[in-house]
Amino acid sequence: MISAIQWIRKGVAAQNPEKYTLDDSEYKRIHDLASQHLEEANQDLQDAEITEASTEEQSTETDPALAEFNLDKYDEEIAADQEKNVNIFSNKEGLTYYANNQEDPYITLKDVADEDDERQELEVLPTDNLIVAAKTEDDLSHLEIYIYEESEDNLYVHHDLLLPAFPLCLDWLDHNLGRKSGQPGTGSYVAVGTFDPDIEIWDLDCLDVMYPDAILGHTDKSKKRLKKVNDKYHVDAVMGLSWNKNHRNILASSSADTTVKLWDLNTAQCARSFSHHTDKVQAVQWHPIESTVLLTGSYDKTVSVFDSRSPENVTRWNVGSDVENLRWDPHNPTNYYVATEDGLIRYFDVRSNQGQGVGGQALYTLHAHDDAVSSFDVNPLVPGCIVTGSTDKSIKIWDTSDNKPRMVTSRNLSVGKIFSAQFCTDSPFQLAVAGSNGKLQVLDLSSNAGIRRTFANRAGIIVPEVPEKQPVELPDDAEPESDEETGPIADNNSNHDNDSEMDDDFI
């Protein structure tokens, strides 16, 4: 399954990604980052052994026939022998390991041509978009970094990164850290929130990287990781991430431990912690203009807006169901959308409130799906255009102009339950969709006649007349599910009456 996706805008990725090098400095960095996890794993193992010893009856008798073999201390003797012979090749000549053929003096024919071919194959053009997908299959999780060539309708995996735990959320950032900390310019990184309490940040401009550039979480090696909620790190799954584009060293995270935390990327430490929710915090979003204002949504069925400088002044909206997704409206920054488990989309104005920290009524409520709205996004380039995705396996495109939403088009895709749908940051009508089947598709919405009619010339965007296109996806021999439609995107006008559909969905 693909649990989350993230578009990377054109031109920010390195044209020629660097090859990962495990030198002495990198080895030391990995050792420092990994040592804490190793200590915690050893401590967990010791605790498990103590628990097992206290609950199970231990036999103190030894079979006389086996006593001479001293089996009780067999493992200790093996470990001692291994410690004495750490490197079994240390006294052998001619067994020196070289990282590549260029460094090996015994290889005189260098692979210059092969390296040039590989460099060309891995090149990222300024016209290419990247899409990062958090994928899990057979209990193995990894990040797949796709290249999407819009002019050719071409989508392929460029490289991937192995993850230690199930990923739940992604966000992109460009603040140099880890190996490139303090270097001038910007980079291209992805922050990953997982079922583990830590947040890992990976460099997208480096191939075959072994370890993240930074880990945000428990870093005090002198103390054992706490199980209870605290102000230093998360103790449960990280469910939401939001990078502050105005204060580029700040990353916000929301967690199942009911807290929202702000992280300083320069120090990899938690700078602030907020506990204004009483249940899992599913989503967090920085305001696009007011750089200190946060929007959070929780399973306690509330949405909160507050200034991180004065978190005691919180305005709350009760939405009656678990929050699934949140988005500020980039075209009207005083308003925000919230998608909930009961299939509804609500649109609020933060300026409207009832006093005493209670938010006002929704400007409108849209019954988007019968099942949970598991994915939601606002088109950053086309005002009034939103997409909803659901566990009912369908996506729907809506026109919300004049606060009177109506469905423009709907489609069931062969990606299973929709877990992530996101508009491209560079092209107004490119939409990436992924779900439980582990497939990623990119749809060109401009090929749909209903979308062309609805959004033509909006915000100065000219929608060309183009033939109907199938979604772009990786080649796959698997047959689509029998209950899913695999034809072209349906034109809303040709399948049902617009007025009746709006009456049913618009509350």
C-alpha positions in Angstrom: 0.0 0.0 0.0 1.0 3.6 -0.5 0.1 5.6 2.7 1.3 9.1 1.6 2.6 11.0 -1.4 4.4 14.3 -1.8 5.0 16.3 -5.0 8.4 18.0 -5.3 8.3 21.1 -7.5 10.4 21.5 -10.6 13.9 22.8 -10.3 14.6 22.1 -6.6 16.2 18.6 -7.1 19.9 18.3 -7.9 20.3 17.7 -11.6 22.9 15.0 -10.9 22.2 13.3 -7.6 25.4 12.4 -5.6 26.4 8.9 -4.9 26.5 8.0 -1.2 29.9 7.7 0.3 30.6 5.9 3.6 33.7 7.6 4.7 35.0 8.0 8.3 33.0 11.1 9.1 29.8 9.5 7.7 30.5 6.3 9.7 30.9 8.4 12.9 27.6 10.3 12.2 25.8 7.0 11.6 27.3 5.5 14.8 26.2 8.5 16.9 22.6 8.4 15.5 22.3 4.6 15.7 23.8 4.2 19.1 20.7 5.5 20.9 18.5 3.0 19.0 20.9 0.2 19.8 20.9 1.1 23.5 17.1 1.2 23.6 16.9 -2.2 21.8 19.3 -3.7 24.3 17.3 -2.3 27.2 14.1 -3.6 25.8 15.7 -7.0 25.4 16.9 -7.0 29.0 13.5 -6.0 30.2 11.9 -8.8 28.2 14.4 -11.3 29.6 13.7 -10.2 33.2 10.0 -10.4 32.6 10.4 -13.9 31.1 12.6 -15.0 34.0 10.0 -13.7 36.6 7.0 -15.5 34.9 8.5 -18.8 33.9 10.0 -21.4 36.2 13.7 -21.8 35.6 15.2 -25.2 35.8 18.3 -25.4 38.0 19.1 -29.0 37.3 21.6 -30.1 34.7 21.7 -33.5 33.0 24.9 -35.2 34.2 25.6 -36.5 30.7 25.7 -32.9 29.4 27.5 -31.3 32.3 31.0 -31.8 30.8 30.0 -29.7 27.8 29.2 -26.6 30.0 26.2 -25.7 27.7 25.0 -23.0 30.2 27.9 -20.8 29.3 28.2 -21.9 25.6 26.9 -18.5 24.2 29.3 -16.6 26.5 32.3 -18.5 25.2 31.3 -18.0 21.5 30.9 -14.3 22.1 34.4 -14.1 23.7 35.9 -15.9 20.8 34.3 -13.5 18.4 35.5 -10.5 20.3 39.1 -11.8 20.1 38.8 -12.2 16.3 36.9 -9.2 15.2 38.3 -9.2 11.7 39.1 -12.6 10.4 41.0 -11.2 7.4 43.1 -8.7 9.4 46.3 -10.7 9.0 45.8 -11.7 5.4 47.5 -9.9 2.5 45.8 -9.0 -0.7 42.3 -8.8 0.8 41.9 -5.0 1.0 38.4 -3.8 0.2 38.0 -0.9 -2.2 34.7 1.0 -2.4 34.8 1.2 -6.2 36.9 0.2 -9.2 38.4 3.6 -9.5 40.2 3.2 -6.2 41.4 -0.4 -6.8 45.0 -0.3 -8.2 44.7 -3.8 -9.6 41.9 -2.8 -12.0 43.5 -0.8 -14.9 40.4 -0.6 -17.1 38.2 2.0 -15.6 34.4 2.0 -16.2 34.3 5.6 -17.5 31.8 4.9 -20.3 29.5 3.0 -17.9 29.6 5.8 -15.4 28.7 8.4 -18.0 25.7 6.3 -19.1 24.6 5.9 -15.5 25.0 9.6 -14.8 22.8 10.4 -17.8 20.2 7.9 -16.8 20.0 9.3 -13.3 19.9 13.0 -14.4 16.9 15.0 -13.2 16.0 17.7 -15.6 14.7 21.1 -14.5 11.4 20.3 -16.3 10.9 17.1 -14.2 8.6 16.8 -11.2 9.5 14.4 -8.4 6.9 12.5 -6.5 7.8 10.8 -3.2 5.6 7.8 -2.2 5.7 6.1 1.1 5.1 2.4 0.3 4.8 -0.7 2.4 4.6 -4.3 1.0 5.2 -7.6 2.8 6.0 -5.7 6.1 8.8 -3.8 4.3 8.5 0.0 4.1 10.5 2.3 1.8 10.3 5.6 0.0 9.9 5.5 -3.8 11.1 8.6 -5.6 9.4 8.9 -9.0 10.2 11.1 -11.9 7.2 12.5 -13.7 7.8 14.0 -17.2 4.7 16.0 -18.0 5.5 16.6 -21.6 5.8 12.9 -22.3 3.2 11.6 -19.7 6.0 9.4 -18.4 6.2 8.2 -14.8 9.0 5.9 -13.4 10.9 5.2 -10.2 14.2 7.0 -10.1 15.5 5.5 -6.8 14.2 4.3 -3.4 15.2 4.5 0.3 14.6 1.8 2.9 12.6 2.8 6.0 12.7 1.1 9.4 9.0 1.5 10.2 5.6 2.0 8.7 5.3 5.6 7.2 2.2 7.6 8.0 2.9 11.1 6.6 5.4 13.1 4.5 6.5 16.7 4.0 9.1 18.3 1.9 11.7 20.9 3.1 14.8 22.5 1.7 16.8 23.4 4.9 20.3 21.9 4.8 21.0 19.7 7.8 22.9 16.5 8.8 25.8 15.9 6.4 25.2 19.3 4.7 24.5 21.3 7.9 25.8 24.8 7.6 26.5 24.6 3.8 25.3 27.5 1.7 22.2 27.2 -0.5 19.3 24.8 -0.1 18.8 21.1 -0.5 15.9 18.8 -1.1 14.7 16.7 1.9 11.7 14.7 2.9 10.5 14.4 6.5 8.8 11.0 7.3 6.5 10.4 10.3 6.1 6.7 11.2 4.5 4.4 13.7 7.8 4.8 15.6 7.8 8.0 17.7 10.8 9.5 15.8 10.8 11.7 12.7 13.4 10.8 10.0 14.6 13.4 7.5 16.2 12.0 4.3 18.2 13.7 1.6 16.5 13.2 -1.8 19.6 14.4 -3.7 21.7 11.4 -2.6 21.4 7.8 -4.0 21.7 4.6 -2.0 21.9 6.5 1.3 22.0 4.2 4.3 20.8 6.4 7.1 18.7 9.6 7.4 20.4 13.0 7.7 18.6 13.7 10.9 16.4 12.0 13.5 14.0 14.1 15.6 13.1 12.4 18.8 14.8 11.0 21.9 18.4 11.9 21.7 19.5 12.0 25.4 21.6 8.8 25.6 22.0 9.2 29.4 18.3 8.6 30.0 15.9 5.9 29.0 13.1 6.8 26.6 10.0 7.7 28.6 6.7 6.0 27.8 4.6 8.9 29.1 3.9 12.1 27.3 6.6 14.8 27.8 7.8 18.0 26.3 11.0 16.6 24.7 9.9 14.0 22.1 6.9 12.0 20.9 6.0 8.7 22.6 3.5 7.5 20.0 3.0 7.4 16.2 3.7 10.7 14.3 0.5 11.3 12.2 1.1 14.7 10.7 4.0 17.0 9.6 4.1 20.6 8.4 7.3 22.5 7.4 7.2 26.3 8.1 8.2 27.9 4.7 8.6 31.3 6.4 10.8 30.1 9.3 12.6 27.4 7.4 14.3 25.7 10.4 11.0 24.9 12.1 9.0 21.7 11.5 5.7 21.0 13.2 4.5 17.5 14.0 1.3 16.0 15.4 1.1 12.6 17.2 -1.1 9.9 18.6 0.3 10.9 22.0 -2.2 13.9 21.8 0.6 16.5 21.5 1.8 18.9 18.8 5.5 19.7 18.8 7.8 22.2 17.1 11.3 21.1 16.1 14.3 23.2 15.5 16.1 21.6 12.5 19.4 23.4 13.4 19.6 21.6 16.7 17.3 18.6 16.0 15.6 19.4 19.3 12.0 20.0 20.3 11.5 23.7 20.8 7.9 23.8 21.9 5.2 21.2 22.9 1.4 21.9 22.9 -1.2 19.7 24.6 -4.5 21.4 23.7 -6.1 18.2 22.4 -7.4 15.2 24.4 -7.0 12.5 21.7 -4.8 11.6 18.8 -3.8 14.6 16.7 -4.3 13.6 13.1 -3.2 16.7 11.2 -1.3 19.9 11.6 -0.8 22.8 9.1 1.1 26.1 9.3 -0.8 29.2 8.0 0.5 30.1 4.5 1.0 33.8 5.5 0.8 34.2 9.3 4.0 32.3 10.0 3.3 31.6 13.7 -0.3 30.4 13.3 -1.1 26.7 13.5 -4.2 24.7 12.5 -4.6 21.3 14.2 -7.3 18.5 14.0 -7.8 15.6 16.3 -9.8 12.4 17.0 -11.4 14.4 19.9 -13.6 15.7 17.1 -12.3 19.3 17.3 -10.2 21.6 15.2 -8.0 24.3 16.8 -6.4 27.5 15.6 -3.8 29.3 17.7 -0.7 31.4 17.6 2.3 29.4 18.7 3.6 32.4 20.6 0.5 32.5 22.8 -0.9 28.9 22.8 -3.2 29.6 25.7 -5.5 31.5 23.3 -7.0 28.7 21.3 -10.1 28.9 19.2 -11.9 25.5 18.8 -14.5 24.2 16.3 -16.4 21.0 17.2 -16.9 19.0 13.9 -18.7 16.0 15.4 -16.4 13.4 13.9 -12.8 12.3 13.8 -10.7 14.7 11.7 -9.0 13.1 8.7 -7.5 16.0 6.8 -7.0 19.8 7.1 -6.1 22.5 4.6 -5.9 26.2 4.6 -7.4 27.8 1.5 -4.4 29.4 -0.3 -6.8 31.6 -2.3 -8.6 32.9 0.8 -6.1 32.5 3.7 -8.6 33.4 6.4 -10.6 30.2 5.6 -9.8 26.5 6.0 -11.2 23.1 5.0 -11.6 20.1 7.3 -12.4 16.6 6.1 -13.9 14.1 8.6 -14.5 10.4 9.0 -18.2 10.8 8.4 -17.6 11.8 4.8 -18.1 15.5 5.2 -16.1 18.5 4.1 -16.6 21.7 6.2 -15.4 25.2 5.2 -14.8 27.7 8.1 -13.8 31.3 8.4 -11.4 31.8 11.3 -12.6 35.3 11.9 -16.1 34.0 12.7 -16.4 32.9 16.4 -19.0 32.8 19.1 -16.6 34.2 21.8 -14.9 32.4 24.7 -12.7 30.4 22.3 -15.6 28.8 20.4 -15.5 29.0 16.6 -18.4 30.1 14.4 -20.6 28.0 12.1 -19.3 26.5 8.9 -19.8 28.6 5.7 -20.9 25.4 4.1 -20.9 21.6 4.7 -20.4 19.2 1.8 -21.5 15.6 1.9 -18.6 14.4 -0.3 -18.6 10.6 0.3 -20.6 8.0 2.2 -17.4 6.6 3.7 -14.5 8.5 5.3 -12.8 11.3 3.4 -9.4 9.6 3.7 -7.6 12.1 1.4 -8.2 15.8 0.5 -6.4 18.6 -1.3 -6.9 22.1 -2.5 -5.6 23.1 -5.9 -2.9 25.7 -5.3 -3.2 27.2 -8.8 -6.9 27.1 -9.5 -9.3 28.9 -7.1 -12.3 26.9 -6.0 -11.0 23.5 -7.2 -10.6 20.7 -4.6 -10.3 17.0 -4.7 -11.7 14.4 -2.2 -10.7 10.7 -2.0 -12.3 8.1 0.1 -12.1 4.5 1.3 -14.9 3.9 -1.1 -12.1 3.9 -3.8 -13.4 7.0 -5.6 -12.0 10.4 -6.2 -14.2 13.5 -6.9 -13.3 16.9 -8.2 -15.4 19.8 -6.8 -16.0 23.4 -7.8 -16.5 25.4 -4.6 -16.8 28.9 -6.1 -19.2 31.3 -4.4 -19.3 28.8 -1.5 -21.8 26.7 -3.5 -19.9 23.4 -4.1 -20.9 21.1 -6.9 -19.2 17.9 -8.2 -17.5 18.3 -11.6 -16.3 14.8 -12.1 -15.9 11.5 -10.3 -14.0 8.3 -10.9 -13.2 5.0 -9.4 -9.5 4.2 -9.9 -7.6 0.9 -9.8 -5.6 1.9 -6.7 -7.9 0.5 -4.1 -8.9 2.6 -1.1 -7.7 6.2 -1.7 -5.1 7.1 1.0 -3.5 10.1 -0.8 -4.5 12.5 -3.5 -2.5 15.7 -4.2 -2.4 18.4 -6.9 0.9 19.2 -8.6 2.5 22.4 -7.3 3.6 23.4 -10.9 0.8 22.3 -13.2 -2.8 23.2 -12.5 -4.5 20.0 -13.6 -2.0 17.2 -12.8 -3.2 15.1 -9.9 -1.4 12.2 -8.2 -3.4 9.5 -6.5 -2.4 6.4 -4.5 -4.0 3.9 -2.3 -4.2 0.4 -0.8 -3.1 -1.4 -3.9 0.3 0.1 -3.8 -0.1 1.9 -7.2 0.6 5.5 -8.0 -1.3 7.2 -10.8 -1.0 10.7 -12.3 -4.1 12.1 -14.0 -4.3 14.9 -16.5 -7.6 16.5 -15.5 -7.5 19.0 -18.3 -8.3 16.2 -20.7 -11.8 16.0 -19.2 -14.4 18.2 -20.9 -16.3 18.9 -17.7 -13.2 20.3 -16.0 -12.3 22.4 -19.0 -15.8 23.9 -19.1 -15.8 24.6 -15.3 -12.3 26.0 -14.8 -11.5 27.5 -18.2 -9.7 30.8 -18.0 -10.0 30.8 -14.2 -7.2 32.8 -12.5 -5.7 33.5 -16.0 -5.1 29.8 -16.7 -6.0 28.8 -20.3 -7.2 25.2 -20.4 -6.3 23.8 -23.9 -8.5 21.4 -25.8 -6.8 18.0 -25.5 -7.9 14.5 -26.2 -9.0 12.2 -23.3 -6.1 10.6 -21.6 -5.7 7.6 -19.4 -4.0 8.0 -16.0 -0.2 7.6 -16.1 1.0 4.8 -13.9 3.8 2.3 -13.8 3.5 -0.8 -16.0 1.8 -3.6 -14.0 0.5 -7.0 -15.1 -2.0 -7.1 -12.3 -5.7 -7.0 -13.3 -7.8 -4.1 -11.8 -10.3 -5.0 -9.2 -13.6 -6.2 -10.7 -15.7 -3.6 -8.8 -13.7 -0.6 -10.1 -14.2 1.4 -13.3 -11.1 1.7 -15.5 -12.4 3.8 -18.3 -11.8 7.5 -19.0 -12.7 10.1 -16.3 -16.4 10.5 -16.4 -17.8 13.8 -17.4 -20.3 14.9 -14.7 -22.7 16.3 -17.3 -23.0 13.1 -19.2 -23.7 10.8 -16.3 -26.1 12.6 -14.0 -27.9 15.9 -13.6 -25.7 18.5 -12.0 -28.5 20.3 -10.2 -29.8 17.1 -8.5 -26.2 16.1 -7.6 -25.6 19.5 -5.9 -28.9 19.3 -4.0 -27.9 15.9 -2.6 -24.4 16.9 -1.6 -24.7 20.5 -0.6 -26.1 21.0 2.9 
